[in-house]
């Protein structure tokens, strides 16, 4: 599932293409893609037609497009969602779910989603921050992220550090891949108890989280298949820089020990047995 760098890459590209443009029509090709918009597809199209997109914002892994009406379009990519800018002459994608056309007759915005786990919805009055995603914590790239408050909350919990990094009510945008990468850099095993971490250790970990996310954004995110692409249909290349995730059986880039894979929350965690010893 796309994490913060992938969603931020989409946000940056989308903002360049749609900010200031007015929607002329909306076509819903699959109702599941707007299932969170309870009034249905006709209402979805009606409330968006004629509206101007003011910006493209992000909270964690969610995007929203503030509109001149004070409402907003919320977008979640899910496992395979893509927001693509395409010329009107381009053939429809096999899994095209929603199409936005604009009054300037420029490139269309298309929501393409093979597995239909993602979706779009309209948040009434949600231009500043939709209520539907207001419970999600700020991410560490947000200038208003409070490091001291995060450290206090993290150290006040009795849980494992990787579980805490994946808790979107504590810190948003960090998923399985980037949690493993940050923990490798911090030389921490994912099962390390959070209430045993010192404030300096949390500060170092947070610094590594930020570094990993920033580097991944520059690389356009991580693409393991054709399902994650930016608005131009291009894949990210941070997978070439991964130090931990997916490297089972390969030598640690720091110490040479053979990297291990362990089961974690129906997923996999990757770590170095020497650099990241399990807590006793």
VOLO-436280 format. One line per field, with one value per residue (C-alpha): residue number from 1; residue in one letter; chain; y, x, z. Coordinates in Angstrom, 1 decimal. Layout:
BEGIN
seq c(NUM:...)
type c(A:...)
mol c(A:...)
v c(Y:...)
u c(X:...)
w c(Z:...)
This chain:
BEGIN
seq c(1:2:3:4:5:6:7:8:9:10:11:12:13:14:15:16:17:18:19:20:21:22:23:24:25:26:27:28:29:30:31:32:33:34:35:36:37:38:39:40:41:42:43:44:45:46:47:48:49:50:51:52:53:54:55:56:57:58:59:60:61:62:63:64:65:66:67:68:69:70:71:72:73:74:75:76:77:78:79:80:81:82:83:84:85:86:87:88:89:90:91:92:93:94:95:96:97:98:99:100:101:102:103:104:105:106:107:108:109:110:111:112:113:114:115:116:117:118:119:120:121:122:123:124:125:126:127:128:129:130:131:132:133:134:135:136:137:138:139:140:141:142:143:144:145:146:147:148:149:150:151:152:153:154:155:156:157:158:159:160:161:162:163:164:165:166:167:168:169:170:171:172:173:174:175:176:177:178:179:180:181:182:183:184:185:186:187:188:189:190:191:192:193:194:195:196:197:198:199:200:201:202:203:204:205:206:207:208:209:210:211:212:213:214:215:216:217:218:219:220:221:222:223:224:225:226:227:228:229:230:231:232:233:234:235:236:237:238:239:240:241:242:243:244:245:246:247:248:249:250:251:252:253:254:255:256:257:258:259:260:261:262:263:264:265:266:267:268:269:270:271:272:273:274:275:276:277:278:279:280)
type c(X:X:X:X:X:X:X:X:X:X:X:X:X:X:X:X:X:X:X:X:X:X:X:X:X:X:X:X:X:X:X:X:X:X:X:X:X:X:X:X:X:X:X:X:X:X:X:X:X:X:X:X:X:X:X:X:X:X:X:X:X:X:X:X:X:X:X:X:X:X:X:X:X:X:X:X:X:X:X:X:X:X:X:X:X:X:X:X:X:X:X:X:X:X:X:X:X:X:X:X:X:X:X:X:X:X:X:X:X:X:X:X:X:X:X:X:X:X:X:X:X:X:X:X:X:X:X:X:X:X:X:X:X:X:X:X:X:X:X:X:X:X:X:X:X:X:X:X:X:X:X:X:X:X:X:X:X:X:X:X:X:X:X:X:X:X:X:X:X:X:X:X:X:X:X:X:X:X:X:X:X:X:X:X:X:X:X:X:X:X:X:X:X:X:X:X:X:X:X:X:X:X:X:X:X:X:X:X:X:X:X:X:X:X:X:X:X:X:X:X:X:X:X:X:X:X:X:X:X:X:X:X:X:X:X:X:X:X:X:X:X:X:X:X:X:X:X:X:X:X:X:X:X:X:X:X:X:X:X:X:X:X:X:X:X:X:X:X:X:X:X:X:X:X:X:X:X:X:X:X)
mol c(A:A:A:A:A:A:A:A:A:A:A:A:A:A:A:A:A:A:A:A:A:A:A:A:A:A:A:A:A:A:A:A:A:A:A:A:A:A:A:A:A:A:A:A:A:A:A:A:A:A:A:A:A:A:A:A:A:A:A:A:A:A:A:A:A:A:A:A:A:A:A:A:A:A:A:A:A:A:A:A:A:A:A:A:A:A:A:A:A:A:A:A:A:A:A:A:A:A:A:A:A:A:A:A:A:A:A:A:A:A:A:A:A:A:A:A:A:A:A:A:A:A:A:A:A:A:A:A:A:A:A:A:A:A:A:A:A:A:A:A:A:A:A:A:A:A:A:A:A:A:A:A:A:A:A:A:A:A:A:A:A:A:A:A:A:A:A:A:A:A:A:A:A:A:A:A:A:A:A:A:A:A:A:A:A:A:A:A:A:A:A:A:A:A:A:A:A:A:A:A:A:A:A:A:A:A:A:A:A:A:A:A:A:A:A:A:A:A:A:A:A:A:A:A:A:A:A:A:A:A:A:A:A:A:A:A:A:A:A:A:A:A:A:A:A:A:A:A:A:A:A:A:A:A:A:A:A:A:A:A:A:A:A:A:A:A:A:A:A:A:A:A:A:A:A:A:A:A:A:A)
v c(0.0:3.5:5.2:8.9:9.3:7.7:9.8:13.0:12.4:12.1:15.3:17.3:16.2:16.7:20.2:21.3:20.0:20.8:23.8:26.7:24.6:24.4:21.0:20.8:17.3:14.2:10.6:7.7:4.4:2.2:3.0:1.2:3.9:6.4:4.1:6.5:9.2:8.0:10.2:8.3:9.0:11.5:13.7:13.3:14.6:17.4:18.9:18.9:20.2:23.9:23.9:25.2:23.2:25.5:23.2:19.6:18.8:15.7:14.2:11.0:8.7:10.7:13.5:16.1:18.8:22.0:23.5:27.1:25.9:25.2:21.5:19.1:15.9:13.2:10.6:7.4:5.3:2.0:-0.9:0.0:3.4:5.9:9.5:10.1:13.2:12.2:14.1:13.7:11.8:9.1:5.7:4.9:2.7:-0.8:0.0:3.6:4.4:8.2:10.9:14.6:17.0:20.7:23.9:24.7:21.5:20.5:17.2:15.1:13.8:10.0:7.8:4.3:1.5:-2.2:-3.6:-0.9:-0.7:3.0:5.7:9.2:11.1:14.7:16.2:19.0:22.0:20.1:22.4:23.2:19.7:17.1:15.8:12.3:12.4:14.8:11.9:11.1:12.5:14.9:13.3:14.0:16.1:18.5:21.7:21.6:18.1:18.3:16.3:16.6:15.6:12.6:11.4:11.7:9.8:7.1:6.6:6.6:3.6:0.0:-1.4:-2.4:0.4:-0.8:-1.1:2.5:3.8:2.2:3.8:6.6:8.3:8.7:9.5:9.3:8.3:5.7:2.2:-1.2:-0.4:2.9:1.7:-1.1:1.3:3.8:1.1:-0.3:3.1:3.5:0.0:-0.8:-4.1:-3.6:-5.3:-3.0:-1.7:1.9:2.6:1.5:4.0:7.1:10.6:10.8:7.4:8.5:11.7:9.7:7.4:10.3:11.8:8.6:8.4:11.9:11.2:8.0:9.7:12.7:10.5:8.4:11.5:12.7:9.2:9.4:6.7:2.9:0.9:-2.9:-3.3:-1.2:-0.4:2.5:5.3:9.1:11.4:10.9:7.1:6.9:4.5:5.6:4.2:4.2:0.4:0.6:2.3:-0.1:-1.3:-3.6:-4.2:-7.2:-8.1:-11.5:-13.7:-10.8:-9.3:-6.3:-3.2:-2.1:-5.2:-8.0:-10.3:-12.1:-10.1:-11.9:-11.8:-12.2:-12.3:-9.1:-8.3:-10.5:-8.9:-9.2:-7.3:-7.2:-6.5:-7.3:-9.9:-8.2:-4.5:-4.9:-7.5:-8.6:-7.2:-9.6)
u c(0.0:1.3:3.0:3.7:6.5:4.3:1.2:3.3:4.8:1.2:0.2:3.1:2.4:-1.4:-1.0:0.9:-1.8:-5.2:-4.7:-6.9:-8.8:-12.6:-14.3:-16.7:-17.9:-17.5:-18.1:-18.3:-17.6:-17.6:-19.8:-17.4:-14.9:-17.2:-18.7:-17.8:-19.8:-23.1:-25.5:-24.3:-22.7:-25.2:-24.8:-21.0:-20.9:-23.5:-21.7:-18.3:-19.4:-18.5:-16.2:-12.7:-9.9:-7.8:-5.0:-4.0:-3.3:-2.3:-2.7:-0.8:-1.7:-4.9:-5.1:-7.8:-8.6:-10.0:-12.7:-14.0:-17.3:-15.6:-16.0:-13.2:-12.6:-10.9:-8.8:-7.3:-5.3:-5.7:-3.7:-3.8:-5.4:-3.8:-4.6:-3.4:-3.4:-4.2:-5.0:-8.6:-7.5:-5.8:-7.7:-9.5:-7.6:-8.9:-9.6:-10.8:-13.2:-13.8:-13.0:-12.8:-12.8:-12.1:-13.5:-10.1:-10.2:-6.8:-5.7:-8.2:-7.8:-8.6:-8.9:-7.8:-8.0:-7.6:-8.6:-11.1:-9.8:-9.2:-11.8:-13.0:-15.6:-16.8:-16.4:-18.8:-17.1:-13.8:-11.6:-9.3:-9.2:-12.0:-13.6:-13.3:-9.5:-9.1:-8.3:-5.1:-2.0:0.3:3.2:6.9:7.4:4.6:6.2:3.7:4.6:5.4:8.6:8.4:4.7:5.4:8.3:6.2:3.3:5.5:7.4:4.2:2.9:3.6:3.9:6.5:8.3:7.3:3.6:3.8:5.4:2.4:-0.2:-1.7:-3.2:0.3:2.3:0.9:2.3:4.8:4.0:5.8:8.6:9.7:9.3:11.8:14.2:14.1:14.6:17.6:19.2:18.4:19.8:16.5:14.6:10.9:9.9:11.8:9.4:8.6:8.5:12.1:13.3:15.1:14.2:17.5:16.8:13.4:14.8:17.4:14.7:12.5:15.4:15.9:12.2:12.4:15.6:14.1:10.9:12.7:15.0:12.1:10.1:13.1:13.2:9.5:8.6:9.0:7.5:7.5:5.0:3.1:0.3:2.0:2.9:2.8:0.4:2.4:2.4:6.0:7.3:9.4:12.9:13.6:13.5:17.1:18.1:16.4:18.7:16.3:12.9:12.8:16.5:16.0:19.1:21.2:24.2:23.5:25.0:26.4:27.9:27.6:25.4:22.6:19.3:16.3:12.6:10.1:6.3:4.7:0.9:0.2:3.1:6.9:9.6:13.2:16.1:19.8:20.3:23.6:22.8:19.3:19.3:16.0:15.3:15.8)
w c(0.0:-0.8:2.1:2.7:0.0:-2.7:-1.7:-1.4:-4.9:-6.3:-4.3:-5.8:-9.3:-8.9:-7.5:-10.6:-12.9:-11.2:-8.9:-10.2:-12.7:-12.9:-13.2:-16.2:-15.7:-13.6:-14.8:-12.3:-14.0:-10.9:-7.9:-5.5:-6.1:-4.4:-1.9:1.0:-0.7:0.6:-1.5:-4.6:-7.9:-9.3:-6.2:-6.3:-9.9:-9.3:-6.3:-8.1:-11.5:-11.8:-8.7:-8.9:-7.2:-5.0:-3.9:-3.2:0.4:2.3:5.8:6.2:3.3:2.4:-0.1:-0.3:-2.9:-1.4:-3.5:-3.9:-2.4:0.9:0.4:-0.6:-2.5:-0.4:-2.1:-0.8:-3.2:-1.3:-2.8:-6.4:-6.9:-9.4:-10.0:-13.6:-15.8:-19.3:-22.5:-23.6:-26.7:-24.6:-24.6:-21.4:-19.0:-18.4:-14.7:-15.1:-12.3:-12.2:-14.8:-14.2:-17.2:-17.0:-18.5:-20.1:-22.2:-20.8:-19.5:-17.7:-14.1:-14.0:-11.0:-12.0:-9.5:-10.4:-7.1:-6.1:-2.5:-2.9:-3.4:-3.6:-1.6:-1.0:2.4:3.1:4.6:4.5:2.5:5.5:6.9:6.3:9.5:8.0:8.4:11.3:13.7:11.7:13.4:11.6:9.8:10.7:7.5:8.6:10.0:12.8:14.0:17.7:18.4:22.2:22.3:20.0:22.2:25.3:23.9:22.4:25.6:27.6:25.8:26.5:23.0:20.5:18.6:15.1:16.1:17.4:14.1:12.2:14.5:12.3:15.4:16.8:13.7:10.2:6.8:8.0:6.7:6.8:4.3:5.8:9.4:8.6:6.9:9.8:12.4:10.5:10.5:14.2:15.0:16.8:16.5:15.9:19.1:21.3:24.1:23.6:27.4:27.6:25.0:26.2:24.8:22.9:21.3:20.2:18.8:16.8:15.5:14.5:12.7:10.7:9.9:8.4:6.5:5.0:4.0:2.5:0.4:-0.8:-1.8:-3.9:-5.5:-6.3:-3.8:-3.9:-6.8:-6.6:-9.5:-12.0:-9.6:-7.9:-10.3:-10.2:-12.1:-15.2:-15.0:-13.9:-11.2:-8.2:-7.7:-4.0:-4.0:-5.3:-2.0:0.5:3.3:5.1:3.5:1.2:1.7:3.5:2.9:1.7:3.6:5.8:4.0:7.4:9.0:6.5:8.6:6.7:6.9:8.4:7.8:10.6:10.6:11.8:11.9:8.9:7.1:7.2:9.0:7.8:10.0:10.7:13.5:14.5:14.2:15.5:18.2:19.7:23.2:26.0)
